[in-house]
């Protein structure tokens, strides 16, 4: 799975320079990696608060960068964890990780 993102289009939508968007994307990838680790540990420990917090962070930054598929999936995970709803967090985590890694 690969997200076809156009950094030029994102830059235009956000009214940023391309270099700024590239820098933001680098920061997103770094922090998303850290949040994925926290999310995985939260899933392993059945800790809804950790799952919620990490999904919330990914949701916010992906929304800023108009990475809609990542935004929607992280919002779903966030909402489920906030409400302590039992879903298959492992499969959603893998799906989210694959989307982020496809950037």
Secondary structure, 3 states (H helix, E strand, C coil): CCCCCCHHHHHHHHCCCHHHHHHHHHHHHHHHHHHHHHHHHHHHCCCHHHHHHHHHHHHHHHHHCCCHHHHHHHHHHHHHHHCCCCCCHHHHHHHHHHHHHCC
